[in-house]
Amino acid sequence: MRKSHLSILLLGISLSGFAQHACYDFKNSFVAAAVPNKDHSALSDTFDIEHTHLEYDFTQLPSNQLTAKASLNVKMLQATSAFRFELDNFTIDSIHVNQSNVPVATMGDFRVASGLPGSWAVGNNAMVEIWYHGSMPADPSGWGGWHHNAPYFFNLGVGFGVNPHSYGRSMFPAFDNFVEHSTYSFEIITELPRRAYANGLRTNMYSVNGDTIMQEWSCSTPISAYLVSVAVSDYQELERTIQTNNGTIPYLILARANDTTNAKSSFTHMQGIMDSYEEFFGDYVWDKVGYALTTQGAMEHATSIHLPRTLADGTYNGERIIAHEHAHHWWGNLITCEKAEDMWINEGMAEFSSHLFLEDVYDRERYMTSVRGNQLQVLHYAHAQDGGYLALNGVDHGTTYGMHVYNKGAWIGHNLRGYLGDALYKSTIASIFTNHAHENATTSTFEQWLTQESGVNMSGFFTDWITSAGQVAISVDSVSYSGSGSNYTAVVGVSQHRKERSNYLSDAPMVLTFHSADQTSTFSVAVRVNQPSQAFNVSNIPFAPAYVTVNEGEEYLVGSTYELVRGNGFNIYNLDACLARLTVNTSTDDHEIYMEQHWAGPENGSSIARLSTGRFWTIRGTWSGDFDAEMRIFYDGRPASGALDADLVGVTEDSLVVLWRPDASYDWQLYPHFTKNTMGSSSNAFGYVTLTDILPGDYVFANAPEDIGMEENEAQNEGFKVYPNPSSGEVIVDQYSNSVDTSLLEVYDLNGKSIFATQWALNIGWNQYRVPTVSLPDGTYIIKTTAGEERVVLTR
């Protein structure tokens, strides 16, 4: 089930890998005040509705008037003198309990039948018959409840503007909670050409009188009230079969005549979706696969999903939503969240499933593109859409169906897969569905089930990803190399960076990937990040590494996103995951550029400026001496765009600058090679900076007068800077002079041997010298002038 939201993209930067429709997009956004979800689970402590039989007369259509009867087979669990239930908007004509008429009254959210017969005692069942009529209600949000859109007449069993969200009471007397599971049967009268369809299998259809027909349906698998489905229209029945682990079952698509051809095409991959889910989740236990095309949805009614007809338009654009709703037959319909506060178990895992099937039906690249697009949506927009950085569990009424629940829930589904590994993940999830079918799960019980079935203690994972708000980025802070030929050793420093959370990740499986200077070789090693900062010793690297990255494979996602591009000559690259654009003007040799955006401010601050708390970047790669390029990085403090830089440009952009460092072992310094474009106004919180020269290292937005970095550097090192460091090519020396002068510039190795020396003519102000390093082997060198000295590492 999905709802709509607005994604505002930056000047042509698109989430191209996430272009297909997603389920969240097909619910109307209705975010109420931050109020708690009502929980009516206590109804099920006193009584258990074992079976509900519904009799509907739709012969008055298109008039929105329903005459109905509900017969409930109810067991008393605790001694009581009244039977409470929910039914919205309808007039109750009478209630019988074991054929005895009883009075009924309305008390708050409930209808209350009193004067129950004495024979109805604890442990006994009674037949509760309720006759009612009236106009069927719609949810105030316009999404859920009854839809009276001729020629379509149907329900959606969840309402975003009602509390509780479960909205079975818009159709029949119910316990509208997630813990009550009942079987259902239906007798529905319509006038041809309209036919009625419901959950389960059709057991009978016959003529009542002329064009008036009766259809009978039976759902023998217990479901919650919000999963009950009725759709009425002049449908054509596209009858098929589908293969499951337990054999062949009916597969029914309902579409009006003009939509049948398109529907056949859009559902082409249904067997592949089924195969994928049974491989990862275990057996499909239901007796039918069914979809009814409607004007609104999508809604995961068990075995009779209501899907907007626009999603079955003959293309595969709606395929992820088709898959999402089918996945609910495991996530939500077979195991159901106990309370709305744990909706991520239903919706987050179903949304993850809408990525998962892509790997089996298409390929791994298609799956990862979808997963990465989803991750980027979360990092960019979820906090703005949902009013803050939220934990997945404990959401309130307004965010029960928000981006955190759906999209971050899907992110965590991917991480759970990566954390356990495919073999253990598949066996664990299948065992949970087998051993806990038709049960309810809280976040705590789901953690216990995962731990029990996998043999892996999942408490750390749940603390890291479910019960903690905010996000954590992971970066390579520093690296040193030793070795020669085909045997190198590296010491790699890695750090975590937090956004809107107090705790670090306790156990993050990451991969370090080393890249060769000739761009032909990589070497990867798995590590576990479990400290705020830690160092990893990596040996037996079979080449001289040019640079190292963390988490390129992204089998386990954190709050960092990256782009890796290769080419030669002129190129323009949209680096969507970094909200940047790279223009390469000249590059005789092949270039390889790795850029990573960390969606948290750097943990170590700066004495010269106020750093962004929201993000910073790392640029690494290999390129030749004539490489000429510029990087455009967008800043945006507008709320509708995620307010990523509101801490720096919320009032004015005048003091926005760019700081740089070779790596985290160095202090931040003002980056001298950038320009700023405020897009016509310095108070619109939107624009971009252009890096006119690109150096390896870390970059961050900051607030400071543009000369403060220079002043601080002059005070600290008498106007002397050496960068980039480490360097994979030339080394640049900047020196400030108060007069026309000369300075001896020398390069030494660590044994004190002079490698290079020259008299450097200085002008007033800043001077720059590019030290030739082509003939120098990799290693550590000392660069010295009259203003200072600094060690620099050459790695190629």
TAFENTA-V795156 format. One record per helix or strand of 3 or more residues. SS is the DSSP state (hx for helix, st for strand). FROM is the first residue (numbers start at 1). LEN is the number of residues. If there is no record, write none. Layout:
# TAFENTA-V795156
[[SS & FROM & LEN] [SS & FROM & LEN]]
This chain:
# TAFENTA-V795156
[[hx & 16 & 3] [hx & 23 & 4] [hx & 43 & 4] [st & 47 & 11] [st & 66 & 11] [st & 82 & 5] [st & 91 & 7] [st & 100 & 3] [st & 104 & 4] [st & 110 & 5] [st & 125 & 10] [st & 145 & 5] [st & 152 & 5] [hx & 168 & 3] [st & 182 & 10] [st & 195 & 4] [st & 201 & 9] [st & 212 & 12] [hx & 225 & 3] [st & 230 & 4] [st & 236 & 9] [st & 247 & 9] [hx & 257 & 10] [hx & 270 & 12] [st & 288 & 7] [st & 305 & 4] [hx & 309 & 3] [hx & 319 & 9] [st & 335 & 3] [hx & 340 & 6] [hx & 347 & 15] [hx & 364 & 23] [hx & 397 & 3] [hx & 403 & 18] [hx & 422 & 14] [st & 439 & 3] [hx & 443 & 12] [hx & 459 & 7] [st & 471 & 14] [st & 487 & 13] [st & 508 & 9] [st & 522 & 8] [st & 533 & 9] [st & 545 & 6] [st & 560 & 8] [st & 571 & 5] [hx & 576 & 3] [st & 580 & 7] [st & 591 & 8] [st & 616 & 7] [st & 628 & 9] [hx & 639 & 3] [hx & 646 & 4] [st & 656 & 6] [st & 674 & 4] [st & 686 & 6] [st & 697 & 7] [hx & 708 & 10] [st & 720 & 4] [st & 731 & 7] [st & 741 & 9] [st & 754 & 9] [st & 765 & 7] [st & 779 & 7] [st & 788 & 7]]
